[in-house]
Amino acid sequence: MKISELLQKVPTRGAYTDAEITDITDKSNAVTTGCVFVCIRGARFDGHTVACDAEKNGAVLIVAERDTGAKNQVLVENTRSAYALLCAAFYKYPAERLTLIGVTGTNGKTTTTMLLHGVLTKAGISAGLVGTVENRVGEKSYPASLTTPDCKDLQKLFREMVDSGCTHCVMEVSSQALAQHRVDGCHFKIALFTNLTQDHLDYHGDFEHYLQAKKRLFQKADIAVLNMDDASASRMTEGLPIKTVTFAVKQDADYTAKNVICTANGVQYELLGRGDIGRVQLKIPGHFTVYNSMGAAICAIEAGLPFEQVCTLLAQSHGVPGRVEVVPTDTEYTVLIDYAHSPDGLENVISSLREVSEKRIITVFGCGGDRDRTKRPKMGKIVGDLADVAVVTSDNPRSENPDAIVQDILAGMDTCKAKIKAITDRTEAIRYALSIAKAGDVVLLAGKGHETYQILNTGKIHYDEREVVAQILKG
């Protein structure tokens, strides 16, 4: 591919010498002979400062927002957006050959996308999956490092999907990915909004910027599917000429859920919409499962599947790793792992367990380091008010002192009714929770979910809570 082909859909300023390119990158340590280097200005490093070095190391073109002094250089308004478009061009625009269905929101993205992917696949549709737990192309599964991959990795995945015969792709679209233009150039057939609560404010600054980042997905879509029980739903399509399909449990909408029954084994309800009615059953406990499955069902219907078939296929779905996941134990109490790591996420999962549990709920939780500090006391208060025993511990402390994070959490728990225990070492916290659990109790390990690692100030280490529980119980 020549430079002129790569730049075909990207508005640029400046003259350049056309040449064959071998690669494209925004990472200075990945520059190779014949590549295009895109200068990205981040929070800690500005690629513009090494543009000339990249050219010396073999880059045949520099893409920048300002003059870097490089000989072969073009200027663009936004290099993040340009990088997304250039990556799409480099892989020959694979997303244009896929029906993209994007899911955004604070909570529920992973469960919703995995349910939807399962329904489409069972219906005979070849669909790829991009998300927090894994990326799937046909029978191949790749571990995910980001909820929504980097531009180049994303377009490479799309290319593999197309080459393997996929016609659809279901993907989680995070607020950071939208703010960083990672999905620029992608057009979504359907965009689903799950909910919006406080999270990632360390990155976005405030709730309004967080909301506006989410809204960008709907500016790239044909159809919006909105959970109208969330106060921010109408803001997603405000001022946009887009078809809107709504769902709700607590109010009238295009699709509603009636006669909802939640048990320790799952949920069941009647899905009503546009003259159709069907019974939905899922083996995933929690009231939030109703919302997640409704969103998945409506997206499948909007993608062309018959209403009745969608309800039938949803019943064949199993649990999602790290989402109210039951850990096998030979005990009289239940151990659950869940990814809940925001105030709303914790409230949802503990409230749902409270509905079906007659015994105590023992919750082990912490807060991530180098993230929004304001949510820590809020999370502490929620767990302290809803659980019977709250064990405050470490999550992914990153560069912060884990003891200091624990103290931030405890600051919101002064008036809570739960018995509170602070144990910074996560394994010891889990050991304590298991040691006090009695028959019928539920031990909830919150925050890690599907993760099999912990991020410390010394780096990432292997940490799988399923293994930790097994080792503790083995003695």
SULZI-V502541 format. One record per pair of residues at least 12 apart in sequence whose C-alpha atoms are under 7 Angstrom apart, sorted by the first residue. I is the first residue (numbers start at 1). J is the second residue. D is the distance in Angstrom with one decimal. If there is no record, write none. Layout:
i->[I;I]
j->[J;J]
d->[D;D]
This chain:
i->[1;1;2;2;2;2;3;3;3;3;4;6;6;6;7;10;10;11;12;12;12;13;13;13;14;14;15;16;16;16;17;21;21;21;22;22;23;23;24;24;25;25;26;26;26;28;31;31;31;32;32;32;33;33;33;34;34;34;35;35;35;36;36;36;36;37;37;37;37;37;38;38;38;38;38;39;39;39;39;40;40;48;48;51;51;52;52;55;60;61;62;63;64;64;65;65;65;80;80;81;81;84;84;84;84;84;84;85;85;87;87;87;88;91;91;91;94;94;94;95;95;97;98;98;98;99;99;99;99;99;100;100;100;100;100;100;100;101;101;101;101;101;101;101;102;102;102;102;102;102;102;102;103;103;103;103;103;103;104;104;104;104;104;104;104;105;105;105;105;106;106;106;106;107;107;107;108;108;109;110;110;110;111;111;112;112;112;112;113;113;113;113;115;115;115;116;116;116;117;117;118;119;119;119;120;122;126;126;126;126;127;127;127;127;128;128;128;128;128;129;129;129;130;130;130;130;131;131;131;131;131;132;132;132;133;137;147;147;148;148;148;148;150;151;151;175;175;175;178;178;178;178;179;187;187;188;188;188;189;189;189;190;190;190;190;190;191;191;191;191;191;191;192;192;192;193;193;193;194;194;195;195;196;197;199;200;201;202;202;215;218;218;222;222;223;223;223;224;224;224;224;225;225;225;226;226;226;227;227;227;228;228;228;229;229;229;254;254;255;255;255;256;256;256;257;257;257;257;258;258;262;262;262;263;263;264;264;265;265;265;266;266;266;266;266;267;267;267;267;267;268;268;268;269;278;278;279;280;280;280;281;282;282;282;283;283;284;286;286;286;287;288;297;321;322;322;322;322;322;323;323;323;323;324;324;324;325;325;327;332;332;332;333;333;333;333;333;333;334;334;334;335;335;335;336;336;336;337;337;337;337;338;338;338;338;338;339;339;339;339;339;340;340;341;341;341;342;343;343;343;343;347;350;350;351;359;359;360;360;360;361;361;361;361;361;361;362;362;362;362;362;362;362;362;363;363;363;363;363;363;363;364;364;364;364;364;364;364;364;364;365;365;365;365;365;365;366;366;366;366;366;367;367;367;368;368;368;369;369;369;369;369;370;370;370;376;376;377;377;377;377;377;378;379;380;380;380;380;381;381;381;384;384;384;384;385;385;385;387;388;388;389;389;389;390;390;390;390;391;391;391;391;391;392;392;392;392;393;393;393;393;393;393;393;394;394;394;395;396;396;396;397;397;398;398;398;399;399;400;402;403;427;431;451;452]
j->[20;21;18;19;20;21;18;19;20;21;18;86;89;90;86;82;85;76;74;75;76;74;75;76;74;75;74;72;73;74;72;34;35;36;34;35;35;36;36;37;37;38;38;39;40;54;54;57;59;57;58;59;57;58;59;58;59;60;58;59;60;59;60;61;62;54;59;61;62;63;62;63;64;79;83;51;63;64;79;79;80;64;68;68;70;69;70;70;72;73;74;75;76;79;77;78;79;180;181;181;184;151;181;182;183;184;185;184;185;151;152;155;155;155;156;159;158;159;162;158;186;162;167;168;169;167;168;169;188;189;168;169;170;187;188;189;190;169;170;171;188;189;190;191;170;171;172;173;188;190;191;192;171;172;173;191;192;193;172;173;174;192;193;194;214;193;194;195;196;195;196;197;199;194;195;345;194;292;172;131;132;172;292;320;292;293;295;296;170;171;172;296;293;296;317;296;297;300;129;170;317;310;313;314;300;313;165;166;167;168;166;167;168;169;161;166;168;169;170;169;170;171;148;170;171;172;144;147;148;171;172;144;146;147;450;161;172;174;172;173;174;177;182;182;183;210;213;214;213;214;216;217;213;220;221;220;221;222;221;222;223;221;222;223;224;299;217;218;221;223;224;225;224;225;226;225;226;227;226;227;227;230;232;344;342;372;372;371;372;236;236;237;242;243;242;243;244;242;243;244;245;244;245;246;245;246;247;246;247;248;246;247;248;248;249;250;273;274;271;272;273;271;272;273;269;270;271;272;270;271;285;286;287;285;356;285;356;283;284;285;282;283;284;285;286;281;282;283;284;285;280;281;282;281;308;311;311;311;314;315;315;314;315;317;318;319;319;349;352;353;352;348;310;450;337;338;339;449;450;337;338;339;449;336;337;338;337;338;466;438;439;440;437;438;439;440;441;442;441;442;443;442;443;444;443;444;445;444;445;446;449;445;446;447;448;449;446;447;448;449;450;446;447;367;446;447;379;375;378;379;382;382;386;387;386;440;441;388;441;442;387;388;389;441;442;443;387;388;389;390;433;442;443;444;387;389;390;391;443;444;445;390;391;392;393;429;430;444;445;446;391;392;393;445;446;447;392;393;394;395;447;394;395;405;395;396;397;396;397;398;399;400;398;399;400;408;409;408;409;410;411;412;412;409;409;410;412;413;412;413;416;413;416;417;418;416;417;418;418;418;419;418;419;420;418;419;420;421;420;421;422;423;429;406;421;422;423;406;422;423;424;425;426;429;424;425;426;447;454;455;456;455;456;455;456;457;456;457;457;424;424;468;472;464;464]
d->[5.6;5.9;6.6;5.4;4.3;5.8;5.5;5.7;6.3;6.4;6.3;6.1;5.6;6.3;6.8;6.4;6.9;6.6;6.0;5.5;5.1;5.6;5.0;6.5;5.1;6.4;6.7;5.3;6.2;6.8;6.6;5.0;5.5;6.9;5.1;5.2;4.4;6.3;4.6;6.1;5.3;6.2;4.8;6.1;6.5;6.6;6.3;6.8;6.5;6.7;5.6;6.4;6.7;3.9;5.8;5.8;5.4;5.3;6.9;4.8;5.9;5.5;5.9;4.9;6.1;7.0;6.2;6.3;5.1;6.3;6.0;4.7;6.3;6.7;6.6;7.0;6.1;5.2;6.5;6.0;6.3;6.8;6.2;6.3;6.6;6.8;5.2;6.9;6.8;5.6;6.4;5.9;6.1;6.2;5.8;6.3;6.2;6.4;5.9;5.1;6.0;5.3;6.8;5.7;6.6;5.7;6.8;6.6;5.6;6.5;5.4;6.4;5.8;6.5;6.6;6.3;5.6;5.1;6.4;6.0;6.3;7.0;5.1;5.0;6.4;6.2;4.5;6.2;7.0;6.0;5.9;5.0;6.2;7.0;4.7;5.5;6.8;6.2;4.9;6.3;5.7;5.9;4.8;5.9;6.1;5.0;5.8;6.0;6.6;6.4;4.8;6.2;6.2;4.9;5.8;5.8;4.7;6.2;6.1;5.2;6.1;6.2;5.3;6.4;6.7;5.6;4.9;4.9;5.5;5.8;5.1;6.0;6.9;6.8;6.5;6.4;6.4;6.0;5.9;6.4;6.4;6.8;6.6;6.2;4.9;6.3;6.7;5.4;6.2;6.4;6.7;6.9;6.9;6.2;6.7;4.8;6.9;6.6;6.7;6.3;6.9;6.7;5.6;6.2;6.9;6.9;6.9;4.7;5.8;6.5;5.2;6.1;4.5;5.1;6.2;6.4;6.3;4.5;6.2;5.7;5.0;5.7;6.9;6.4;4.4;6.2;6.9;5.0;6.3;5.8;5.1;5.9;6.2;4.2;6.5;5.6;6.4;6.4;6.3;5.7;6.1;6.1;6.3;5.0;7.0;6.8;5.4;5.3;5.8;6.8;6.4;7.0;5.4;5.3;6.0;6.0;4.5;6.6;5.6;5.2;6.2;5.9;6.0;4.7;5.9;6.9;6.8;6.1;6.0;6.2;5.0;6.1;5.9;4.6;6.0;6.3;5.1;6.2;6.9;5.7;6.8;5.6;6.6;6.3;6.2;6.3;5.7;5.5;4.4;4.9;6.7;6.5;5.8;6.5;6.0;4.8;5.9;6.8;6.1;4.7;6.1;6.0;4.8;5.7;6.3;4.8;6.3;6.1;5.2;5.8;6.2;6.0;5.5;5.5;7.0;6.4;5.7;6.6;6.9;5.5;4.2;6.0;5.3;6.5;6.2;5.5;4.9;6.3;5.1;6.7;6.7;6.6;6.5;6.4;5.4;5.8;5.5;5.8;6.7;5.7;5.6;4.2;4.4;3.8;6.9;5.9;5.5;6.6;6.6;5.9;5.5;4.3;6.4;6.8;6.5;6.3;6.5;5.5;6.9;6.4;5.0;6.8;5.3;6.7;6.2;6.6;5.6;6.6;4.8;6.7;5.7;6.8;6.1;5.5;5.6;5.0;5.8;3.7;4.1;6.7;4.6;6.0;6.3;5.8;5.6;4.9;5.1;6.4;6.4;7.0;4.6;6.1;6.6;6.1;4.9;4.9;5.0;6.0;6.3;4.8;6.1;5.9;4.7;6.0;6.1;4.9;6.1;6.0;4.9;6.1;5.5;6.3;5.0;6.3;6.7;4.5;5.8;4.5;5.1;3.8;6.9;5.6;5.0;7.0;6.9;4.6;6.8;6.8;6.3;4.8;6.9;6.2;6.6;6.9;6.9;5.7;5.1;5.7;4.9;6.3;5.3;5.4;6.6;6.0;4.9;6.0;6.2;6.0;4.6;6.1;6.7;6.1;4.7;6.0;6.4;6.2;5.1;6.0;5.9;4.7;6.1;6.2;4.6;6.1;6.9;7.0;6.8;6.2;4.9;6.0;6.4;5.5;5.8;6.4;5.1;6.2;5.7;4.9;5.0;4.9;6.9;6.7;5.5;6.9;5.4;4.7;5.2;6.0;4.0;5.2;6.7;5.4;6.5;6.8;6.5;6.0;4.8;6.0;4.4;6.5;5.6;4.0;6.1;7.0;5.0;6.2;5.5;5.7;5.1;4.9;6.5;6.1;4.9;6.3;5.0;5.2;5.8;6.3;6.0;4.7;6.3;5.1;4.7;6.0;6.3;6.1;4.9;6.3;6.0;4.8;5.7;7.0;6.6;6.5;6.2;4.7;6.2;6.3;6.1;5.2;4.4;6.3;5.6;6.4;5.3;6.3;5.5;6.8;5.4;4.8;6.3;6.4;5.6;5.2;4.5;4.8;6.7;4.4;7.0;6.7;6.2;6.9;6.4;6.9;4.3]
